Amino acid sequence: MKEVALVVGGRRHLLACPAEQEAHVRALAADIDRRLAGLPRHATNDARNLLLVALTLADELGDLQARVERGPTSAPKPRSACADKAEEDAPGAALHRLADRLESCAALLEELAASP
């Protein structure tokens, strides 16, 4: 495990993660930080702001899940079987990536809540 220093919402946090996941964890933290920065300036409650970001991510996940459940869109079909397979996998792959991001965000939120 590697200890990674992350800055989210202007605060420095230390987080342990597998060394091979460091870049991914940093990207997740940067995404959360970007989303926090997009909140109105008068919103100063850190816990509430992190909740708003988590709700936004959960909403995006729900949208992706709904897209997957609806199945392929009415867009024109690609010509090759390989392209068909790639199109079918794309929403599922995006859904899995977002689910992984949400799990990492949840773990980060738990660590933030546990730190003094």
C-alpha positions as CSV (number, residue, x, y, z in Angstrom):
1,M,0.0,0.0,0.0
2,K,1.2,3.5,-0.8
3,E,0.2,6.6,1.2
4,V,-1.1,9.3,-1.2
5,A,-1.5,12.9,-0.3
6,L,-4.7,14.4,-1.9
7,V,-6.0,17.9,-1.8
8,V,-9.8,18.0,-2.0
9,G,-11.7,21.2,-1.2
10,G,-8.5,22.9,-0.2
11,R,-7.8,20.3,2.5
12,R,-4.9,17.9,2.4
13,H,-5.8,14.2,3.0
14,L,-3.6,11.2,3.3
15,L,-5.0,8.0,1.8
16,A,-3.6,4.5,1.6
17,C,-4.1,2.7,-1.7
18,P,-2.3,0.1,-3.8
19,A,0.6,1.7,-5.7
20,E,-0.9,0.7,-9.1
21,Q,-4.1,2.6,-8.2
22,E,-2.4,5.9,-7.3
23,A,-3.0,7.7,-10.6
24,H,-6.6,6.6,-10.6
25,V,-7.2,7.7,-7.0
26,R,-5.5,11.1,-7.8
27,A,-7.8,11.4,-10.8
28,L,-10.9,10.7,-8.7
29,A,-9.8,13.2,-6.1
30,A,-9.2,15.8,-8.8
31,D,-12.7,15.1,-10.2
32,I,-14.2,15.6,-6.7
33,D,-12.2,18.7,-6.2
34,R,-13.4,20.1,-9.5
35,R,-17.0,19.4,-8.6
36,L,-16.6,21.0,-5.2
37,A,-15.1,24.1,-6.8
38,G,-18.2,24.3,-9.0
39,L,-20.5,24.7,-6.0
40,P,-21.8,28.1,-5.1
41,R,-19.2,30.1,-3.1
42,H,-21.7,30.6,-0.2
43,A,-21.8,26.8,0.4
44,T,-19.1,26.5,3.1
45,N,-20.2,23.3,5.0
46,D,-17.6,20.7,3.9
47,A,-19.7,17.7,4.8
48,R,-22.8,19.1,3.0
49,N,-20.7,19.9,-0.1
50,L,-19.2,16.4,-0.2
51,L,-22.8,15.1,0.1
52,L,-23.9,17.2,-2.8
53,V,-21.0,15.9,-4.9
54,A,-21.8,12.3,-3.9
55,L,-25.4,12.8,-4.9
56,T,-24.4,14.2,-8.2
57,L,-22.2,11.2,-8.9
58,A,-25.0,8.9,-7.8
59,D,-27.4,10.7,-10.1
60,E,-24.9,10.2,-13.0
61,L,-24.7,6.5,-12.1
62,G,-28.5,6.2,-12.1
63,D,-28.6,7.8,-15.6
64,L,-26.1,5.4,-16.9
65,Q,-27.9,2.4,-15.3
66,A,-31.1,3.6,-17.0
67,R,-29.4,3.8,-20.3
68,V,-28.1,0.3,-20.0
69,E,-31.5,-1.1,-18.9
70,R,-33.1,0.6,-21.9
71,G,-30.8,-1.2,-24.2
72,P,-29.3,0.0,-27.5
73,T,-30.5,3.3,-28.8
74,S,-32.3,3.8,-32.1
75,A,-29.0,5.1,-33.6
76,P,-28.0,3.5,-36.9
77,K,-26.3,0.1,-36.4
78,P,-22.6,-0.2,-37.1
79,R,-21.7,-2.3,-40.1
80,S,-19.4,-4.9,-38.5
81,A,-20.1,-7.4,-35.8
82,C,-17.0,-6.1,-33.9
83,A,-18.4,-2.6,-34.0
84,D,-21.8,-4.0,-32.7
85,K,-20.0,-5.6,-29.8
86,A,-18.1,-2.5,-29.0
87,E,-21.3,-0.4,-29.0
88,E,-23.0,-2.8,-26.7
89,D,-20.1,-2.9,-24.3
90,A,-19.6,0.9,-24.2
91,P,-22.5,1.8,-21.8
92,G,-21.7,-1.2,-19.6
93,A,-18.0,-0.3,-19.5
94,A,-18.9,3.3,-18.7
95,L,-21.3,2.1,-16.0
96,H,-18.6,0.0,-14.4
97,R,-16.0,2.8,-14.5
98,L,-18.5,5.2,-12.8
99,A,-19.4,2.5,-10.2
100,D,-15.7,2.2,-9.4
101,R,-15.4,5.9,-9.1
102,L,-18.4,6.1,-6.8
103,E,-16.9,3.3,-4.6
104,S,-13.6,5.2,-4.4
105,C,-15.5,8.4,-3.6
106,A,-17.4,6.6,-0.8
107,A,-14.2,5.3,0.7
108,L,-12.7,8.7,0.6
109,L,-15.8,10.2,2.2
110,E,-15.6,7.6,5.0
111,E,-11.9,8.4,5.5
112,L,-12.7,12.1,5.6
113,A,-15.5,11.6,8.1
114,A,-13.2,9.5,10.3
115,S,-10.3,12.0,10.3
116,P,-10.3,14.6,13.1
